[in-house]
């Protein structure tokens, strides 16, 4: 009987200890409630400020100092007449007879559709090292008169200090046309009244002359005083400054 009583008391004591442990564990557990705000904060990705990368740069337009390398040698072409071909009458100057010093300066021949129109020109592959371009049209006098020296020429057109970039002239370039900034129309060899800009071919009646249009790429800017704005002074100014050149040749007969 005594043993049974002791066993009963031991069971009661054990159950009491277990109940206290369960209660303590329940009180110590943290609350399971989590607010909506804190839940969103936990599952939302961390916001990253926008990148401070520099803005995209727009490539600059080609200029005299920023242009692609030429794909070949400097080239001058014309749609007005074929190279080594015949120059049409409309590019010639009409006949005239003007006093010039102690004689008359005469362009003989008939009108024949002569309009004094300058030919269209296009130039490409300008050298990167060029500082300016120039265009000269000459009557090669020795072509028709072999007794003359090779340097015997008659200038018909001079344009210099053109920007050193590829470009073009339309047909009938008038004197008043706004040339690219810095470009200058020089004087041809006609007398006063026919001096500035283009003066078309006018060889003696019955003669065929050779006319060369030369494009020069120069490593300098040409500076000529107004009273020396002519071909002879231009030749002196470009001495040792020619980087490259290209020619377009035609033949003209007066009627």
Buried (B, 14 or more C-beta within 10 A) or exposed (E): EEEEEEEEEEEEEEEEEEEEEEEEEEEEEEEEEEEEEEEEEEEEEEEEEEEEEEEEEEEEEEEEEEBEEBEEEBBBBBEBBEEEEEBBBBBBBBBBEEEBEEEEBEBBBEEEEBBBBBBBBBBBBBBEEBBBBBBBBBBBBBBBEEEEEEEBBBBBBBBBBBBBBBBEBEBBBEEEEEBEEEBBBBBBBBBEEBBBBBBBBBBEEEEEBBBBBBBBBBBBEBEBEEEEBBBEBBEEBBEEBBBBBBEBBBBBBBE
